Amino acid sequence: MKIPETGRDGEEVLAEMEARREDDADWQSGRTWSLVYHVDEPHKQFKDEAHALYSTQNALSPSAFPSLVGFENEVVGMLADWLGGDEGTVGNMSSGGTESILLAVKTARDWARAERGVDRPHVVLPETAHPAFSKGVHYFGLEETRVPCGEDWRADPEAMAEAVREETALVVASAPSYPHGVVDPVEEVAAVAREAGAMCHVDACIGGIMLASLRDLGRDVPPFDLSVEGVTSLSVDPHKYGYTAKGASALLWADDDHREHQYFAFDGWPGGVYAGPTMAGTRPGGPIAAAWGVMQKLGHEGYLDLAATTMETTEALLDGVADIDGLGVVAEPDMTIFAVESTDPELDAYGVHAEMTERDWGLGRQQRPESIHASVMYHHRDCVEDFLADLRESVAVAREADGGDDRAPMYGMNAEMAEDGDYANLAKTMLNDAVYRP
Ligand SMILES: Cc1ncc(COP(=O)(O)O)c(C=O)c1O
């Protein structure tokens, strides 16, 4: 592929881009159950307009674009206020949940080195915590212990306390965990962190806005936010259930005690002294501005309406699943995310997943236990019946099928089972040889 020698007609280029989307997931009509958070077309248009106003500006320079600093601080302020913060709460936006989590891990490392003299800090986290924590541990040279959860797939604070070492700098809880949609016992996990003299990060990337909305609707939501004693930081992603443009997360700190260790500054460069709060250099203005715009446009009431409908949709789906012989939820979810497993040894959950895929439903295929993952979004309200009808039929097809299905439980990638069982290697080989190669 070469860049065209002369430029092409803009209309023609856009038409080609439209056409190329033909084989993409049909997310607008609710076929995807992760990756995309959608409300409706008018919402999308507003979000796109807000994003477009700032698609060129760079939040790397707080001096050049004070309006962006204002939006960022106000997004952080609105989220802090909603998620148990107080006047001492500080924070920044980042490009996504992973970046916020990487920053929390890096901050814990630098804090433990500076304040506690720990050379190789250690992280204790439940097995269900997002892989972004392990990515941080890997990138920044820490160690981690992933601790098995209880039978309800919630973090087991006693087992986590046993995993604490002298070097433990960070203890993690999820609100909720992605695989099973359950909120960890944040109070108990934070107590483990306090006892260890460690930081405690709550990963509310996917759940923060939804759980806060459900709580304000009067639903039963376990304590999970910055108001819990011992929680030192929390990540929450407007680009998920905040329904803002992709590229928007926030990392909130309960107070100023740790955040100085988040920053990087370098004064040995001919280009000048270089400093910033996040991993990225250039920080796209669009996602920050769109997050502010969408939060202002929806308001608290708007979010509560979206959450009420999405939770009712989830309950309708859960009722439907309960009526299907051979299927059950892995754990009773605390919000709008759940996993479905087979409750019948004669029925293969992966076989059901394969048939749902055949019918164009983009669902996650999970490994512990073998299950089908769904994150329910607002726009799924229109597809409950079709979804459940296909699920019933997929169970029937899977029962008739000869053996299960041999695709691997990979997040977001289609792959055969690895013969040697080394999936990490298989995934890297796929990325290298099959996906990212022009
Ligand atoms: C609980 C949780 N944490 C972190 C992340 C990572 O977020 P991102 O994909 O925006 O990097 C996700 C993504 O789904 C998540 O569900």
The ligand as a Gaussian input file, in Angstrom:
#p B3LYP/6-31G(d) Opt

LIG

0 1
 C      -13.483000      -3.201000      34.934000
 C      -12.676000      -2.660000      33.793000
 N      -11.498000      -2.060000      34.034000
 C      -10.736000      -1.569000      33.047000
 C      -11.122000      -1.661000      31.741000
 C      -10.212000      -1.141000      30.666000
 O      -10.772000      -0.044000      30.011000
 P      -10.295000       0.446000      28.585000
 O      -10.715000      -0.619000      27.624000
 O      -11.014000       1.736000      28.395000
 O       -8.838000       0.619000      28.591000
 C      -12.334000      -2.284000      31.429000
 C      -12.780000      -2.431000      30.059000
 O      -13.809000      -2.981000      29.762000
 C      -13.136000      -2.796000      32.489000
 O      -14.296000      -3.407000      32.259000

